């Protein structure tokens, strides 16, 4: 039979005792074993049940590792006396503080007057430099503090007689029992009743044979995390647990965590807390250290998702780099991108009491500290390098870590930083999925030696799986005063991220159309009423809080006034940039640094009445308040700015299952795009952008060479026909398509670099020609590929349709015109004109099989003509016959009939899924869908991303928002009908 002892506990013991690394020797007493744990039964250990330490082993280690004690062994008893008092005083000091005091001894930070003249010398309990000098023992069923009635610990790992790790094993064969039961036994049971046993501990772990989780003293259970190594992050089997055990519980790793990856900090409630690394922080920091020790490559990119602990990763890396004996007392520079140094990074370093840390708030400070060869941890902003001139320090052992690397990687600031510290190691950390705009993040920080462009990767999916962050949910809101999407885009294009907030305010004022719509009193009041109602119903009952993100500073004030009337002034507060002084109309909202920090502490306090923070750009990055669950978003945002903002809500907090974004502007699709990125494309972008820029002129010229005599300033179908005449057959069109494909990939990679400006007109013209020669049936010999988002945007989607004067019906039906065409001196030109019109007409009905067949006939006709099987006049006659059929087919496709078909199909679908739970009038739903889709669609919308997005958004508003039918399958089927019939 299977039970806890013969399965999971046995697995842990056998795995640990079998583990080892390449060099030999487990302890000073056994020279033939590998560096691993040696099993000793608990009853065989030379200790009283009331002892926390195995004192004889501790004494041996003190004598072995300290020459001053070796010459006078009774000094070991003086140290043991000091060590014994720490667990004894745990009730007075508290477990975390006692653990911190013991850690100082374990790390060799304490000294005793054992020198020849009574001077203090450091005391070593553990040898961190030569791990073979330590004794590693694992035991099971350790009892404390008395034989009968004492607490029984399943697994205890001792280094030199000191219990550093305690583990709890649970049965794998009872479905109701999980690792959480073991962790709860430790956190809610043993740490409360026998805290003395946890005073020396580095961490504890729990497993039921399916999942392995670990945590430090007093860490809430929801923060206990998994441990993985490499790419295999599978969980659920004994083999998966064994992999975690081998990796994390290796003596080298346990001691590394103790020495470099453990912090004691002052929490928001002024209590001491213990922080221990997560596996991705351990991996990222150690890869960085290894690269610096090796000396190459001199850069690297760490890409860890928002909220997964990059600030702490930097602290751990800085701590280990500073302590590393082989690096000769290095300087670690942490570069942040905020105007002031009051960032999450700085707060994390300060709270962790990291020694030798200094902030450089001015250019003069930065220059003097680096020029003076300062050997500390220096925190500064990227902007200070922008003001620096020339080389500040040429030392090799300067390590620069750039926070939010996707923002600061290039431009003058990044270049000046490289010039100032030419020989420094440069590591970039980003939490934002790398999209096309950020390709040069990889170029700036990604080393060629890293196959995928980054040293360490921790994805959105990884962080949610590990519960390092929570999933994000989105709600779109149907606000009565709908904001015109063009107005949003116009405003956003003006509000570029390179501008300061004050400049953005000025620009926003000029974007009067957008501002007027957004700030309409009726709309502001409607939104604030919705916010309060939604908060009271869905957020407040669970004890969470909210952030309201508005368009600009004026909106902050408008929303505050409206919300004061609804919930009272105590419930909300504005946090925004203000200059103060008479010239600043927002002076009354100015907060000094300490005032702002106190306000944010109030917000983090679940018992404080402050429930809403109203912001426009402050607190959208770097702000950490796990109690924040919902963001009410009423500001146009895109790309990494949007992603960073919404991730304020994804922090883990007791009882919180997800972060929530309530979207008042329809940014929903941008969010989906921000979270869903193609990793394969990321692997292809490690190309030096300068090389791509050099290629651009030649690639454009190669495409234009297909059109030697064409006047590209001529518009309309005359201009298009002239271009198409240069592509007379499939072979030439294929060659052009191949050249254009190279160009469009290059364009998408470089966009939005200013280097594209001089070529924009040519590229737009080439794109239109390329679109115009697409086979109307959608297949054929032509090398056809989907255009990138930026190209589509530039070419205004169906630009080849808009350019064509569509008078085909007149040509076909008017006998005189027909006669004139057939008698024409230039039948070739007339054929081309009709062909262009036919293609335009056929493209309107791409989903109709009748028109697809007509399109295929057109392609065959063109092939026969190109092969010389049809003379120009015969080709023209055949084209006119085909044109007549197209016009006739269009007349048979009665728009009213099509509309009826569409409505009938949707009615049947909704009638099929209707039930008592969805008391919806089917006809009303179909009518609403029909109206809203017809409003936003345009000819050929199915073939453009923008068209599909608009129609999906319209459909979502009806099904999800208006009628509250949350059924993905229903949505997909309804959308399928709309694609077919609309």
Secondary structure, DSSP 8 states (H G I E B T S, - for coil): ---TIIIIIHHHHHHHHH---SSB-SBTTBTTSBSS-EE--GGGSS--TT-SS-HHHHHHHHHHH-HHHHTTTTHHHHHHHHHHHHHHTHHHH-HHHHHHHHHHHHTT--EES-STTS--EE--SS-SS-GGGS-EEEEEEEEES-TTT-EEEEEEEEETTEEEEEEEE--SS-TT--HHHHHHIIIIIIHHH-GGGGSS-SEEEEE-SS-EEEE-TT--GGG-B----SS----SSHHHHHHHHHHHTSHHHHHHHHHHSEEEEE-TTS-EEEEE--HHHHHHHHHHHHHHHHT--SEEEEEE-TTS-HHHHHHHHHHHHHH-GGG-S-EEEEEE-SSSS-SHHHHHHHHTT-SSEEE--SHHHHHHHHHTT--SEEEEEHHHHHH--S-S---S-EEEEETTHHHHSSHHHHHHHHHHTTT-EEEEEE-S---GGGHHHHHHH--TTSTTS-SEEE-HHHHHHTTSS-EEEEEE---SS---HHHHHHHHHHS-TTS-HHHHHHHHHH-HHHHHHHT-HHHHHHHHHHHHHHIIIIIGGGT-EEEEE-SSHHHHHHHHHHHHHHH-GGGEEE------STT-TTGGG---HHHHHHHHHHHH-TTSS--EEEESSTTSSS---TTEEEEEE-S---HHHHHHHHGGG----TT--EEEEEESS--HHHHHHHH---HHHHHT--S-HHHHHHHHHHHHHHHHTT-TT--TT--HHHHHHHHHHT--SHHHHHHHHHHHHHHHHHHHHHTT-GGGGGGHHHHHHHHHHHHHTS-TTS-SSS------HHHHHHHTSSHHHHTS---HHHHHH-HHHHHHHHT-S-HHHHHHHHHHHHHHHHHTTTT-HHHHHHHHHHHHHHHHHHTTSS-HHHHHHHHHHHHHHHHHHHHHS-HHHHHHHHHHHHHHHHHHH--TT----HHHHHHHHHHHHHHH--TTGGGSHHHHHHHHHHHHIIIIIIS----HHHHHHHHHHHHHH-
